[in-house]
Amino acid sequence: MRHESVPLIDLLKEEKGSILVFSHENPDADTLGSALALYLFLKKKGKNVKVGCKDTVPHFLDFLPHWEEIIRLPTTEVFDVGIVVDASGFYRAGTEVRAIRKVRIDHHIGGEFYGMYDYIDPSAPSTTAIIYQLLKLWDESAIDTEIAQCLYAGLATDTGFFKYSNTSAETFQMAKELVEKGADPHRTYIMFSERESLGKMKLISKVLDTLTLYEDGLVAGIVIYDRFFKETGTTYPDSEGLVNFPRSIEGVEVAFALIEKPDEGVWKVSLRSKERVNVASVASRLGGGGHKYASGCKIRASSASEAINMVLFAIKEELTEPSAQTVQCPA
C-alpha cells in the first residue's frame, strides 16, 4: 500500500463546506465501516459532514458504532464534496448523489475516476485499510475506539476473518494496531457471524436444494429466487455470504449465486473463485467488476436458466477446459 502524503488529505483539511461520505447500495461491513470511520474522524475535526446509504443498515451490521446516524439517500442536498467508499463509482450508491466535487476511495480495479483526489489502491485488503492509512497520515491520535472498531470490521470481513488470499503480514499488523486502539475481534465475529435468524436457516435450506455442479465439477452455483425470501420471512441482506457454500466444495474453482431481484428486473450475480480463475474478468464481461477472487454484477434475463447460461458462458472463457455441460434450471 502507498504511504506518501496524498492530495485528498489536503482537500479535506481545507474544506469549509458540506461533505457527504456514502456507501454502495446493499452495504457490507467494508463499505459501511469505511464510511462511518471517515465520517466520525471528520466530525472530530470539526467538519460539516454526513454519512449516507440508500438502504437501511442490515441486521448483521447494526453493531457498528453510530450506524443510526446514517442518513437515507437520496437527499435534496447538494454537497460541496461527495466521497464514495468501497465502490467503483457514484452510480453504485443505487440512487442519485449530488456533489460539486466527487471523490472515490476504493480497493477495486477499474471503475470511474474523478480526479487527483481519488485514492484507489487495489493492493489493499479492504477499503477500511486505505481509510486507516489516510487517517494515520492525517492524525493517528484521533483514531479512537469507535473509529478503530469500524475499520477493524471492514478489514476482518473482507479478508474472511483473515482466511482469504488478501491476508498478509501487513494485514495482521493493521489488525493488531486497531485492536490496540480498542477494536474488539471477538464481538465483531459474534455480531457479524453468529446472530442468524431461524428464517435465514430455512432460506439456506431452500437455496442449497438448487446447488448444481457444472463444467465437470469446476463450477458450482446456487439460485436464490425471490419467492424464497417470502416463504422464509427473510430479505435480500440475508443472502449475504451464501455464495460461499458452493465455493467450499472440493474441486470447485468458481462459484456463483444468482439472486432474483424482480423490483429491479435483474438477477444479482455474486462470483467467487479459489485460485485459477479471475472472476473480476468474468464479472467485467457481464458489466460488473470487483476482485480476482470476489466479484459481482447485475444481468437482465427472462429466467433463471437464461441467467445461468449467461454466467456460465462468461466463466467458460476464463476456464482452461473447453467443454460445457447442459444447463438445467434448479427447482
C-alpha positions as CSV (number, residue, x, y, z in Angstrom):
1,M,0.0,0.0,0.0
2,R,1.1,3.6,-0.5
3,H,2.2,5.6,2.4
4,E,3.1,9.0,1.0
5,S,1.1,12.1,1.6
6,V,-2.0,12.4,-0.7
7,P,-3.9,15.3,-2.1
8,L,-7.2,14.0,-0.6
9,I,-5.9,14.8,2.9
10,D,-5.1,18.3,2.0
11,L,-8.6,18.7,0.4
12,L,-10.4,17.5,3.5
13,K,-8.2,19.6,5.8
14,E,-9.0,22.7,3.8
15,E,-12.7,22.0,3.1
16,K,-15.1,24.5,4.7
17,G,-18.3,23.3,3.1
18,S,-20.5,20.3,3.3
19,I,-19.2,16.7,2.9
20,L,-21.1,13.5,2.3
21,V,-19.4,10.2,2.8
22,F,-21.5,7.3,1.5
23,S,-21.5,3.6,0.8
24,H,-22.7,1.5,-2.0
25,E,-26.2,0.0,-2.0
26,N,-26.8,-3.3,-0.3
27,P,-23.9,-2.4,2.1
28,D,-21.4,-4.8,3.6
29,A,-19.0,-4.2,6.5
30,D,-16.2,-2.8,4.4
31,T,-18.3,0.0,2.8
32,L,-20.2,0.9,6.0
33,G,-17.1,0.6,8.2
34,S,-15.2,2.8,5.8
35,A,-18.0,5.4,5.6
36,L,-18.6,5.5,9.3
37,A,-14.9,5.7,10.2
38,L,-14.2,8.6,7.9
39,Y,-17.4,10.3,9.0
40,L,-16.5,10.0,12.7
41,F,-13.0,11.2,12.1
42,L,-14.1,14.2,10.1
43,K,-16.6,15.1,12.8
44,K,-13.8,15.1,15.3
45,K,-12.0,17.5,13.0
46,G,-15.0,19.9,13.1
47,K,-16.1,19.3,9.5
48,N,-19.7,19.7,8.3
49,V,-20.1,16.0,7.4
50,K,-22.9,13.5,6.9
51,V,-22.8,9.8,6.2
52,G,-25.3,8.2,3.9
53,C,-26.6,5.0,2.3
54,K,-29.6,4.1,0.1
55,D,-30.6,1.1,2.1
56,T,-31.3,0.5,5.8
57,V,-28.4,-0.9,7.8
58,P,-28.7,-4.7,7.7
59,H,-29.1,-6.6,11.0
60,F,-25.6,-8.1,10.8
61,L,-24.0,-4.6,10.8
62,D,-26.1,-2.9,13.4
63,F,-23.2,-3.3,15.9
64,L,-21.1,-0.7,14.1
65,P,-20.7,2.5,16.2
66,H,-23.1,5.3,15.2
67,W,-24.8,3.4,12.5
68,E,-28.1,5.1,13.5
69,E,-26.6,8.4,12.2
70,I,-26.5,7.2,8.6
71,I,-29.0,9.2,6.5
72,R,-31.1,7.6,3.8
73,L,-30.2,8.5,0.3
74,P,-31.3,10.2,-1.9
75,T,-31.4,13.6,-0.3
76,T,-32.2,17.0,-1.8
77,E,-28.9,18.5,-0.5
78,V,-26.1,19.3,-2.9
79,F,-22.8,18.7,-1.1
80,D,-19.6,20.5,-1.7
81,V,-17.7,17.2,-1.6
82,G,-19.1,13.7,-2.1
83,I,-16.9,10.7,-1.2
84,V,-18.0,7.2,-2.2
85,V,-16.2,4.4,-0.4
86,D,-15.6,0.8,-1.5
87,A,-17.3,1.3,-4.8
88,S,-16.5,1.6,-8.5
89,G,-18.3,4.9,-8.8
90,F,-21.1,7.2,-7.6
91,Y,-23.6,5.0,-9.6
92,R,-23.0,2.3,-7.0
93,A,-25.0,4.3,-4.5
94,G,-28.0,3.0,-6.3
95,T,-29.5,6.4,-6.3
96,E,-28.6,10.0,-7.2
97,V,-26.0,11.7,-5.1
98,R,-25.4,15.4,-5.9
99,A,-21.9,16.8,-5.2
100,I,-19.9,19.6,-6.7
101,R,-16.7,17.7,-6.2
102,K,-16.6,13.9,-6.5
103,V,-14.1,11.6,-4.8
104,R,-13.7,7.9,-4.8
105,I,-11.8,5.8,-2.2
106,D,-11.6,2.1,-3.2
107,H,-9.6,-1.1,-3.5
108,H,-11.2,-2.4,-6.6
109,I,-9.5,-2.4,-10.0
110,G,-11.2,-0.2,-12.7
111,G,-14.3,1.8,-12.2
112,E,-14.9,5.5,-12.6
113,F,-12.2,8.1,-11.8
114,Y,-13.0,11.7,-10.8
115,G,-9.6,13.3,-10.5
116,M,-6.5,13.8,-8.4
117,Y,-8.3,13.4,-5.1
118,D,-9.3,9.8,-5.7
119,Y,-7.5,7.2,-3.7
120,I,-7.5,3.8,-5.4
121,D,-5.3,1.0,-4.1
122,P,-6.0,-2.5,-5.5
123,S,-3.3,-3.9,-3.3
124,A,-5.2,-3.0,-0.1
125,P,-7.0,-5.9,1.6
126,S,-10.1,-3.7,2.2
127,T,-11.2,-0.1,1.8
128,T,-11.1,0.3,5.6
129,A,-7.3,-0.5,5.3
130,I,-7.0,2.5,2.9
131,I,-9.0,4.7,5.2
132,Y,-6.8,3.6,8.2
133,Q,-3.7,4.7,6.3
134,L,-5.2,8.0,5.4
135,L,-6.3,8.7,9.0
136,K,-2.9,7.7,10.3
137,L,-1.2,10.1,8.0
138,W,-3.6,12.9,9.0
139,D,-3.7,12.4,12.8
140,E,-3.3,8.9,14.3
141,S,-4.1,10.2,17.8
142,A,-7.7,11.0,16.6
143,I,-8.4,7.3,15.8
144,D,-10.4,6.3,18.9
145,T,-12.1,3.1,19.9
146,E,-15.2,3.7,17.8
147,I,-13.3,4.5,14.6
148,A,-11.0,1.5,15.2
149,Q,-14.0,-0.8,15.6
150,C,-15.5,0.4,12.2
151,L,-12.1,-0.1,10.5
152,Y,-11.5,-3.5,12.0
153,A,-15.0,-4.7,11.0
154,G,-14.3,-4.0,7.3
155,L,-10.7,-5.4,7.4
156,A,-11.8,-8.6,9.2
157,T,-14.8,-9.4,7.0
158,D,-13.2,-8.5,3.6
159,T,-10.4,-10.9,4.4
160,G,-12.8,-13.7,5.5
161,F,-11.6,-13.1,9.1
162,F,-8.1,-13.4,7.9
163,K,-8.5,-16.5,5.8
164,Y,-8.6,-15.2,2.2
165,S,-5.6,-14.7,-0.1
166,N,-5.7,-10.9,0.5
167,T,-4.4,-11.6,4.1
168,S,-0.8,-10.7,4.6
169,A,1.7,-9.8,7.3
170,E,0.7,-6.2,6.8
171,T,-3.0,-7.1,7.3
172,F,-2.3,-8.7,10.6
173,Q,-0.2,-5.7,11.6
174,M,-3.1,-3.4,10.9
175,A,-5.5,-5.7,12.8
176,K,-3.1,-5.6,15.7
177,E,-2.9,-1.8,15.7
178,L,-6.7,-1.5,15.5
179,V,-7.2,-3.9,18.4
180,E,-4.7,-1.9,20.4
181,K,-6.8,1.2,19.7
182,G,-9.9,-0.6,21.0
183,A,-11.4,-2.8,18.3
184,D,-13.0,-6.0,19.7
185,P,-12.3,-9.1,17.5
186,H,-14.5,-11.5,19.4
187,R,-17.5,-9.2,19.5
188,T,-17.0,-8.4,15.8
189,Y,-17.1,-12.0,14.9
190,I,-20.1,-12.9,17.1
191,M,-22.2,-9.9,16.0
192,F,-21.4,-10.4,12.3
193,S,-21.4,-14.2,12.0
194,E,-23.4,-15.7,14.9
195,R,-26.7,-13.9,15.0
196,E,-28.6,-15.7,12.3
197,S,-32.4,-15.9,12.4
198,L,-34.4,-19.1,12.0
199,G,-35.7,-17.7,8.8
200,K,-32.1,-17.4,7.5
201,M,-31.5,-21.1,8.3
202,K,-34.7,-22.0,6.4
203,L,-33.5,-19.8,3.5
204,I,-30.2,-21.7,3.4
205,S,-32.0,-25.0,3.2
206,K,-34.1,-23.9,0.2
207,V,-31.0,-22.4,-1.5
208,L,-28.9,-25.5,-1.1
209,D,-31.6,-27.5,-2.9
210,T,-30.7,-25.5,-6.0
211,L,-26.9,-26.2,-5.7
212,T,-25.7,-27.6,-9.1
213,L,-22.3,-28.5,-10.4
214,Y,-21.2,-27.6,-14.0
215,E,-18.1,-28.0,-16.1
216,D,-17.2,-31.4,-14.7
217,G,-17.3,-30.0,-11.1
218,L,-15.1,-27.0,-11.7
219,V,-18.1,-24.6,-11.3
220,A,-20.9,-24.6,-8.8
221,G,-23.9,-22.4,-8.5
222,I,-27.0,-21.6,-6.5
223,V,-30.2,-19.8,-7.3
224,I,-31.9,-17.6,-4.7
225,Y,-35.5,-17.0,-6.0
226,D,-37.5,-14.0,-4.7
227,R,-40.1,-16.4,-3.5
228,F,-37.6,-18.0,-1.1
229,F,-37.4,-14.7,0.8
230,K,-41.2,-14.5,1.0
231,E,-41.5,-18.2,2.1
232,T,-39.0,-17.8,4.9
233,G,-39.7,-14.3,6.1
234,T,-36.3,-13.1,5.1
235,T,-35.0,-10.2,3.0
236,Y,-32.2,-9.6,0.4
237,P,-29.5,-8.9,3.0
238,D,-30.0,-12.5,4.3
239,S,-28.4,-13.7,1.0
240,E,-25.1,-12.2,2.1
241,G,-22.4,-14.9,2.0
242,L,-24.5,-17.8,0.7
243,V,-22.2,-18.0,-2.4
244,N,-19.5,-19.4,-0.1
245,F,-21.5,-22.7,0.2
246,P,-20.8,-23.7,-3.4
247,R,-17.3,-22.3,-3.2
248,S,-16.5,-24.6,-0.3
249,I,-17.0,-27.8,-2.4
250,E,-13.8,-29.7,-3.1
251,G,-12.7,-29.4,-6.8
252,V,-14.8,-26.3,-7.4
253,E,-12.8,-23.4,-8.9
254,V,-15.6,-20.9,-9.5
255,A,-18.8,-20.4,-7.5
256,F,-21.8,-18.2,-8.3
257,A,-25.0,-17.2,-6.7
258,L,-27.9,-15.8,-8.8
259,I,-30.3,-13.7,-6.7
260,E,-33.6,-12.7,-8.3
261,K,-34.5,-9.1,-7.9
262,P,-37.9,-8.5,-9.6
263,D,-38.1,-5.0,-8.2
264,E,-35.2,-4.0,-10.4
265,G,-35.9,-6.5,-13.2
266,V,-32.4,-8.1,-12.8
267,W,-30.5,-11.0,-11.4
268,K,-27.8,-10.1,-9.0
269,V,-24.7,-12.3,-9.6
270,S,-22.1,-13.0,-6.9
271,L,-18.9,-14.7,-8.1
272,R,-16.2,-16.3,-6.1
273,S,-13.1,-18.3,-7.0
274,K,-10.3,-20.1,-5.3
275,E,-7.1,-19.8,-7.4
276,R,-7.3,-20.5,-11.1
277,V,-10.0,-18.1,-12.3
278,N,-10.1,-14.3,-12.3
279,V,-13.8,-13.7,-11.5
280,A,-13.2,-9.9,-11.9
281,S,-12.7,-10.6,-15.6
282,V,-15.9,-12.8,-15.6
283,A,-17.8,-10.0,-14.0
284,S,-16.4,-7.5,-16.4
285,R,-17.8,-9.5,-19.3
286,L,-21.2,-9.2,-17.7
287,G,-21.0,-5.5,-17.0
288,G,-19.7,-5.7,-13.4
289,G,-16.4,-5.8,-11.6
290,G,-14.6,-6.5,-8.4
291,H,-11.6,-8.5,-7.2
292,K,-9.8,-11.5,-8.7
293,Y,-11.4,-13.8,-6.2
294,A,-14.7,-12.0,-5.4
295,S,-16.7,-10.0,-7.9
296,G,-20.3,-9.3,-8.9
297,C,-22.7,-7.8,-11.4
298,K,-26.3,-7.5,-12.4
299,I,-27.7,-9.1,-15.5
300,R,-31.1,-9.0,-17.3
301,A,-32.6,-12.4,-18.1
302,S,-36.1,-13.7,-18.6
303,S,-35.5,-16.8,-16.5
304,A,-33.0,-18.5,-14.2
305,S,-32.0,-20.8,-17.0
306,E,-31.1,-17.9,-19.2
307,A,-29.2,-16.1,-16.4
308,I,-27.3,-19.3,-15.6
309,N,-26.3,-19.7,-19.3
310,M,-25.1,-16.1,-19.4
311,V,-22.9,-16.6,-16.3
312,L,-21.5,-20.0,-17.5
313,F,-20.6,-18.6,-20.9
314,A,-18.6,-15.8,-19.2
315,I,-17.0,-18.3,-16.8
316,K,-16.0,-20.7,-19.6
317,E,-14.0,-18.0,-21.3
318,E,-11.8,-18.0,-18.2
319,L,-11.5,-21.7,-17.8
320,T,-8.9,-23.9,-19.5
321,E,-11.4,-26.7,-20.0
322,P,-13.4,-26.0,-23.2
323,S,-16.3,-28.5,-22.6
324,A,-19.6,-27.3,-21.1
325,Q,-22.5,-29.2,-19.6
326,T,-26.1,-28.8,-20.5
327,V,-27.7,-26.4,-18.1
328,Q,-30.8,-27.4,-16.2
329,C,-32.6,-24.8,-14.2
330,P,-32.6,-25.8,-10.5
331,A,-36.1,-26.1,-8.9
